[in-house]
């Protein structure tokens, strides 16, 4: 029997920790934006799709939907045969074709935790977005980290695997770290550290500009109200220049 690798257990625990996310609500928001600004014949790409729980609600929104994630194990947890799955780093996209609608969710852009990687991400988007295509991405700002850092300290047992998550936000470096430790059934302990960079609100406009992109809208997430630097989570809608 093939050995189950520790990162496969991490994929399972991450999916469990995301169980409180209302994917249908999040998908409805993306659908509303796409229905207004996009086209039913759009070829779409989701970046950092994880276990494809969000994509499952968007499969029929587009002519074709591709999903990508850096973790093969996360993509493999999805059984949706209507999705084209690609394992890749979202700042190093391997595609030669153009997409009409590219989106990422769950503040995945914050995982690009230095300015070089963030700029590479947008450079790749600029190269892979069709002439009139749209990019949607949301980001977490400082107030979101301050509000939720304590609630992300948690522990539990899932499918016989013990886990502990410790969350720390460094206001000086603007790095939000999540330390996750799991104890397997055989007693082995494995740890991972996930770090997100909480960039200044206005910096996103600068890095978009430097990569031939611009924001046509910037909302408080899940609303159509204008975002500000005091927002907790922000939804960007972007086009090529």
Secondary structure as a PSIPRED ss2 file (coil, helix, strand):
# PSIPRED VFORMAT (PSIPRED V4.0)

   1 X C   1.000  0.000  0.000
   2 X C   1.000  0.000  0.000
   3 X C   1.000  0.000  0.000
   4 X C   1.000  0.000  0.000
   5 X C   1.000  0.000  0.000
   6 X H   0.000  1.000  0.000
   7 X H   0.000  1.000  0.000
   8 X H   0.000  1.000  0.000
   9 X H   0.000  1.000  0.000
  10 X H   0.000  1.000  0.000
  11 X H   0.000  1.000  0.000
  12 X H   0.000  1.000  0.000
  13 X H   0.000  1.000  0.000
  14 X H   0.000  1.000  0.000
  15 X H   0.000  1.000  0.000
  16 X H   0.000  1.000  0.000
  17 X H   0.000  1.000  0.000
  18 X C   1.000  0.000  0.000
  19 X C   1.000  0.000  0.000
  20 X C   1.000  0.000  0.000
  21 X C   1.000  0.000  0.000
  22 X C   1.000  0.000  0.000
  23 X H   0.000  1.000  0.000
  24 X H   0.000  1.000  0.000
  25 X H   0.000  1.000  0.000
  26 X H   0.000  1.000  0.000
  27 X H   0.000  1.000  0.000
  28 X H   0.000  1.000  0.000
  29 X H   0.000  1.000  0.000
  30 X H   0.000  1.000  0.000
  31 X H   0.000  1.000  0.000
  32 X H   0.000  1.000  0.000
  33 X H   0.000  1.000  0.000
  34 X H   0.000  1.000  0.000
  35 X H   0.000  1.000  0.000
  36 X H   0.000  1.000  0.000
  37 X H   0.000  1.000  0.000
  38 X C   1.000  0.000  0.000
  39 X C   1.000  0.000  0.000
  40 X C   1.000  0.000  0.000
  41 X C   1.000  0.000  0.000
  42 X C   1.000  0.000  0.000
  43 X E   0.000  0.000  1.000
  44 X E   0.000  0.000  1.000
  45 X E   0.000  0.000  1.000
  46 X E   0.000  0.000  1.000
  47 X E   0.000  0.000  1.000
  48 X C   1.000  0.000  0.000
  49 X C   1.000  0.000  0.000
  50 X C   1.000  0.000  0.000
  51 X C   1.000  0.000  0.000
  52 X C   1.000  0.000  0.000
  53 X C   1.000  0.000  0.000
  54 X C   1.000  0.000  0.000
  55 X H   0.000  1.000  0.000
  56 X H   0.000  1.000  0.000
  57 X H   0.000  1.000  0.000
  58 X C   1.000  0.000  0.000
  59 X C   1.000  0.000  0.000
  60 X C   1.000  0.000  0.000
  61 X C   1.000  0.000  0.000
  62 X C   1.000  0.000  0.000
  63 X C   1.000  0.000  0.000
  64 X E   0.000  0.000  1.000
  65 X E   0.000  0.000  1.000
  66 X E   0.000  0.000  1.000
  67 X E   0.000  0.000  1.000
  68 X E   0.000  0.000  1.000
  69 X E   0.000  0.000  1.000
  70 X C   1.000  0.000  0.000
  71 X C   1.000  0.000  0.000
  72 X H   0.000  1.000  0.000
  73 X H   0.000  1.000  0.000
  74 X H   0.000  1.000  0.000
  75 X H   0.000  1.000  0.000
  76 X H   0.000  1.000  0.000
  77 X C   1.000  0.000  0.000
  78 X C   1.000  0.000  0.000
  79 X C   1.000  0.000  0.000
  80 X C   1.000  0.000  0.000
  81 X C   1.000  0.000  0.000
  82 X C   1.000  0.000  0.000
  83 X C   1.000  0.000  0.000
  84 X E   0.000  0.000  1.000
  85 X E   0.000  0.000  1.000
  86 X E   0.000  0.000  1.000
  87 X E   0.000  0.000  1.000
  88 X C   1.000  0.000  0.000
  89 X C   1.000  0.000  0.000
  90 X C   1.000  0.000  0.000
  91 X C   1.000  0.000  0.000
  92 X C   1.000  0.000  0.000
  93 X C   1.000  0.000  0.000
  94 X C   1.000  0.000  0.000
  95 X C   1.000  0.000  0.000
  96 X C   1.000  0.000  0.000
  97 X C   1.000  0.000  0.000
  98 X C   1.000  0.000  0.000
  99 X E   0.000  0.000  1.000
 100 X E   0.000  0.000  1.000
 101 X E   0.000  0.000  1.000
 102 X E   0.000  0.000  1.000
 103 X E   0.000  0.000  1.000
 104 X E   0.000  0.000  1.000
 105 X C   1.000  0.000  0.000
 106 X C   1.000  0.000  0.000
 107 X C   1.000  0.000  0.000
 108 X H   0.000  1.000  0.000
 109 X H   0.000  1.000  0.000
 110 X H   0.000  1.000  0.000
 111 X H   0.000  1.000  0.000
 112 X C   1.000  0.000  0.000
 113 X C   1.000  0.000  0.000
 114 X C   1.000  0.000  0.000
 115 X H   0.000  1.000  0.000
 116 X H   0.000  1.000  0.000
 117 X H   0.000  1.000  0.000
 118 X H   0.000  1.000  0.000
 119 X H   0.000  1.000  0.000
 120 X H   0.000  1.000  0.000
 121 X H   0.000  1.000  0.000
 122 X H   0.000  1.000  0.000
 123 X H   0.000  1.000  0.000
 124 X H   0.000  1.000  0.000
 125 X H   0.000  1.000  0.000
 126 X H   0.000  1.000  0.000
 127 X H   0.000  1.000  0.000
 128 X H   0.000  1.000  0.000
 129 X E   0.000  0.000  1.000
 130 X E   0.000  0.000  1.000
 131 X E   0.000  0.000  1.000
 132 X E   0.000  0.000  1.000
 133 X E   0.000  0.000  1.000
 134 X E   0.000  0.000  1.000
 135 X E   0.000  0.000  1.000
 136 X E   0.000  0.000  1.000
 137 X E   0.000  0.000  1.000
 138 X E   0.000  0.000  1.000
 139 X E   0.000  0.000  1.000
 140 X E   0.000  0.000  1.000
 141 X C   1.000  0.000  0.000
 142 X H   0.000  1.000  0.000
 143 X H   0.000  1.000  0.000
 144 X H   0.000  1.000  0.000
 145 X H   0.000  1.000  0.000
 146 X H   0.000  1.000  0.000
 147 X H   0.000  1.000  0.000
 148 X H   0.000  1.000  0.000
 149 X C   1.000  0.000  0.000
 150 X C   1.000  0.000  0.000
 151 X C   1.000  0.000  0.000
 152 X C   1.000  0.000  0.000
 153 X C   1.000  0.000  0.000
 154 X E   0.000  0.000  1.000
 155 X E   0.000  0.000  1.000
 156 X E   0.000  0.000  1.000
 157 X E   0.000  0.000  1.000
 158 X E   0.000  0.000  1.000
 159 X C   1.000  0.000  0.000
 160 X C   1.000  0.000  0.000
 161 X E   0.000  0.000  1.000
 162 X E   0.000  0.000  1.000
 163 X E   0.000  0.000  1.000
 164 X E   0.000  0.000  1.000
 165 X E   0.000  0.000  1.000
 166 X E   0.000  0.000  1.000
 167 X E   0.000  0.000  1.000
 168 X E   0.000  0.000  1.000
 169 X E   0.000  0.000  1.000
 170 X E   0.000  0.000  1.000
 171 X C   1.000  0.000  0.000
 172 X C   1.000  0.000  0.000
 173 X C   1.000  0.000  0.000
 174 X C   1.000  0.000  0.000
 175 X E   0.000  0.000  1.000
 176 X E   0.000  0.000  1.000
 177 X E   0.000  0.000  1.000
 178 X E   0.000  0.000  1.000
 179 X E   0.000  0.000  1.000
 180 X E   0.000  0.000  1.000
 181 X E   0.000  0.000  1.000
 182 X E   0.000  0.000  1.000
 183 X E   0.000  0.000  1.000
 184 X C   1.000  0.000  0.000
 185 X C   1.000  0.000  0.000
 186 X C   1.000  0.000  0.000
 187 X C   1.000  0.000  0.000
 188 X C   1.000  0.000  0.000
 189 X E   0.000  0.000  1.000
 190 X E   0.000  0.000  1.000
 191 X E   0.000  0.000  1.000
 192 X E   0.000  0.000  1.000
 193 X E   0.000  0.000  1.000
 194 X E   0.000  0.000  1.000
 195 X E   0.000  0.000  1.000
 196 X E   0.000  0.000  1.000
 197 X E   0.000  0.000  1.000
 198 X C   1.000  0.000  0.000
 199 X C   1.000  0.000  0.000
 200 X C   1.000  0.000  0.000
 201 X H   0.000  1.000  0.000
 202 X H   0.000  1.000  0.000
 203 X H   0.000  1.000  0.000
 204 X H   0.000  1.000  0.000
 205 X H   0.000  1.000  0.000
 206 X H   0.000  1.000  0.000
 207 X H   0.000  1.000  0.000
 208 X H   0.000  1.000  0.000
 209 X H   0.000  1.000  0.000
 210 X C   1.000  0.000  0.000
 211 X C   1.000  0.000  0.000
 212 X C   1.000  0.000  0.000
 213 X E   0.000  0.000  1.000
 214 X E   0.000  0.000  1.000
 215 X E   0.000  0.000  1.000
 216 X E   0.000  0.000  1.000
 217 X E   0.000  0.000  1.000
 218 X E   0.000  0.000  1.000
 219 X E   0.000  0.000  1.000
 220 X E   0.000  0.000  1.000
 221 X C   1.000  0.000  0.000
 222 X C   1.000  0.000  0.000
 223 X C   1.000  0.000  0.000
 224 X C   1.000  0.000  0.000
 225 X C   1.000  0.000  0.000
 226 X E   0.000  0.000  1.000
 227 X C   1.000  0.000  0.000
 228 X C   1.000  0.000  0.000
 229 X C   1.000  0.000  0.000
 230 X C   1.000  0.000  0.000
 231 X C   1.000  0.000  0.000
 232 X C   1.000  0.000  0.000
 233 X E   0.000  0.000  1.000
 234 X E   0.000  0.000  1.000
 235 X E   0.000  0.000  1.000
 236 X E   0.000  0.000  1.000
 237 X E   0.000  0.000  1.000
 238 X E   0.000  0.000  1.000
 239 X E   0.000  0.000  1.000
 240 X E   0.000  0.000  1.000
 241 X C   1.000  0.000  0.000
